[in-house]
């Protein structure tokens, strides 16, 4: 699939889930979709048939780089790390603080899945 320059964009179809396998061409993931040009927006809307966009970034990240509006899509912001960043900590600071990047990254990955705000968002 041609990503037309989107950051880390890919179809996650084919992944095994408890109820079977995700169907290709229905579920995609990417990095931020802010600052997209018309070609990229059209690719998402027409070729990929994107209808819903779930943005898991922090509120600060969304304010700094809002997602590009794509007509005909529903946008849902779910700050999955809100309970971990409520004290003003950024995702970057969570990872790089104390010169223990690897350990901090593992803790951050755990929070992305297991924190209360993540569980609420994914539900």
Buried (B, 14 or more C-beta within 10 A) or exposed (E): EEBBEBEEBEBEEEEEEEEEEBEEEEBBEBEBBBEBEEEBBBBBBEEBEBEEBEBBBBEEBBEEEBBBEBEEBEBEBBBBBBBBBEEEEBBEEBBEEEEEEEEBEEBBEEBBEEBEBBEEBEE
